[in-house]
Amino acid sequence: ARACWMVHYFSEITFEQETHLQYALQEVLSCLTQDKELPVKVEAAVALQHLIKNQTLAEKVIGPHVKPIIIELLRVIKDTENDDLTEVLQELIETYSDNITDVAVDLCSTLASTFNELLDASGGAEEDGYKALTALGLISAIQSLVKSAFRNTEILKQMEAVLVTTIVSIFQNGVMDYYEE
């Protein structure tokens, strides 16, 4: 976890050799996808987000691995309810929207189901701060995913069918914070 934290905080530096950056990326990816400890996975996800933002090469290296990264990230979000990870997820969706079109509907379904689980777990109460922040982050990720699907009406129609139940849940529970999003 500390190594990933260091990569996160030094993500803005210019690497003298590309191989060092590639090695750091491979290790962060390994921590996210293969490590068993949740704190390590969380730090790896945050480090990955900052590498994508700050290192041009990172975006290219991560591209082919984005689907398994997103799947693992969703698993970690469910396990931790960490709202920082929803920001990472949103960044991945926005950066790699072209790479994930074939899994966009499944991703939308998973995001919606995770949101509904959080809503059910909190009983619709907005007072549960961490769950509310995580739920808002999930809604933002869904928005990014829907925006990326505007070019493909078939995918958009399928997403709409998935999201109807989530929208109904928001109205039925009268959770205004989510309604506004």
FENMO-V50475 format. One line per field, one symbol per residue. phi: phi as a letter, one per 20 degrees, with the letter a starting at -180 (. if undefined). psi: psi as a letter, one per 20 degrees, with the letter a starting at -180 (. if undefined). A space follows every 50 residues. Layout:
# FENMO-V50475
phi = ???
psi = ???
This chain:
# FENMO-V50475
phi = .fffffggfdfefeffcgffffffffffffffedfeefgfffffffffgf fffdcgfggfffgfdffffffffffffffdlefffffffffffffdgfed gfdffffffffffffffffffemnfeffgfffffffffffffgfffffeg fcfffffffgffegffffffffemefgffff
psi = hhghggggijiiqpphphhggggggghggggghhqipghggghggggggh gghioghghghhgijhghggghghghgghhkohhhhhgggggghhkhhij hijggggggggghgghgggghikjpihngghgggghhgghgggggghiih inhgggghgghhighgggggghiknhhhgh.
